[in-house]
C-alpha cells in the first residue's frame, strides 16, 4: 500500500505527526476515523494523487503519531488541538491553503479546522458525521443504542481502558472484519491493541463529550459558520440518515453544502472506494477551479 507515497514524521509545537505524502497538484489533507489510521485511505489516496498532492496523516493519539499527556479538561485531545497539529503539518509541507477530507473523528477535526482556521481551508468534505454538539443535543434512544461507544469511551479513566484492553477485537471489530483489507486490518490491530493508543482514543471521546461540544455551542451562539464549500457524504446502511436530514443539519453550519448517501456502511473509503472517489473528485475539482 502507498507504494508511490513518501513517509514523514513532522514535529509540530505540540505533537509528532506521522503521515504519507504522494502525488502533485493542489494539496488535499485526508484524516481518518476511529479506531483506524491514515491507512484507511489506501483505496482512495492513490487515485486522488493522480490530480492532487495528497497528505494522509495520523491524528494525534492514533497510529504512529504521538500521544501527548492529557489534562482534566481533555483539551490535548480536543478537535481544536488536533486541528492545530494538522495546520502546522501542512504549513511545514509548504501548504498555507488546502482542502481537507475527514472521516468519522477525522471529520470532526476537519470541520473544527474550518471553523478555527477559515483562511486555510479551501473546501471541506466530511464522511458519515454531523457536528458533535448536534449529536449530543439530539440524543434519543435510537442514537444512544446505535452509538453506545460514544458514552462508554467517554467514561472516566481507567474503566474504559481496562475493559477494552481485555479484548480489543471485541470492541473495535464488532461490526465485522470483511470490509477491511487484511493488510489494513493488521495495521489497525497493531495500533489499537497498544495501551497508550487505547487511552488516547478514550481521551478523544472524553474531549468530544466535553470541550468539543462546548466549542461547537460557543460557535453557534456567536454565529460563526463554515465559510468554505462543504460536502457531506454518508453511508446509507449506517443509520445516519434514519436519524437526521444530514444536508439540512450541515446547512445550519455552512452556507454552501452539497452531498448524498452512498450505498455502504460507516467505512465509505474502504467499503465503497469507487463511489467515494466519484463524489470527491468533482467536489475537489470545483473547489480548486479545475
Buried (B, 14 or more C-beta within 10 A) or exposed (E): BBEEBEEBEBEBEBBBBBBBBBBEBBBBBBBBBBBBBBBBBBBBBBBBBEBBBBBBBBBBBBBBBBBBEBEEEBBBBBBBBBBBBBBBBBBEBEBEBBBBBBBBBBBBBBBBBBBBBEEBBBBBBBBBBBBBBBBBEEBEEEBEEBBEBBEBBBBEEEEBBEBBBEEBEEBBBEEEEEBBBEEBBEBBBEBBBBEEBBBBBBBBBBBBBBBBBBBBBEBBEEEBBBBBBBBBBBBBBBBBBEBBEBBEBBBEBBEBBBBBBBEBBBBBBBBBBEBBBEBBBEBBEEBBEE
